[in-house]
Amino acid sequence: MGIAGSILGGALLGVATALGVTTGLFVGALVATLLVYDVVFRNPPLPATDSRVAASVIVWHAALFVAAVAAYVR
């Protein structure tokens, strides 16, 4: 529910403001990503994972975020 709501909210934000639909979807996807991190790392359904795994996931997604922003800013 939260992920779909984030994407829909981002799309509505893009339609209702001067940001544009693609920017709104991008913002909604970022919020959805934060929700996923909250579920996976703060309230995991399984026992806690190794801290090295968590660190590598965070670094990987940070790199993807920087690449996405760099591609969008051009």
N, C-alpha and C positions, 0 to 999 in steps of 0.2 A: 504494500500500500504506500509506504513512504517513498520508495524509488519511483513508482509511477506518478505519485503526486508531485515529486520534485521535477520530473521531466515535464509534466503537464503545466506546473506552475511556471517553469522557465519559458515554455512556449507562450503561455498567456502573458508573461512579462514582456516577451519580445513583441507580441501583437499590440499590447496596451501602451508601450512606451516607444521612444525613438531608437531603442537599442537594436532592433531587428530580430527576426525570428531565430536566426542561427546563433546570435549572441545569447538570446534567452535560453535556447536549448543547451548551449555550452554551460551557462550558469546552472541550469537545472541538473545537468550531468555532474557538475562539480559537487553540488549539494547531495545528489544521490551517492556519489563516491564517499562523501563524509558519512552518510548513513551506513553504508556497507562497512566502512572501517570501524564504526561504533559497534556494529553487531559482531564483526569478526574478531576484533581485538579487545574491546572493552567488556563485552558480554558474550564470549564465545560459547557455542553449544557443546564444545568438547573441552577437555583439559587444556590448560595454557600451553602454547607452543614455545619452542626454543626461542630465546631472544634474538639469536642470529637470523632465524627465519623471518621474524617480524621486522628486523632492521633491513634485511635485503628486500623485502616486499615494499617497505616504505621508500627506500632509495630508488627502486625500480619505478614505482609510480610517480615519484617526484621527477625523475628524468622524463617520463612520458608526459607529465604535466608541462614541464618546461618546453618540450618539443611541440606540444599542442599549442601553447601560447605563442611560441616563436613562429609557428606556421600560420597562426591566425593574425598576428600583428602585422605581418608583411603586407 
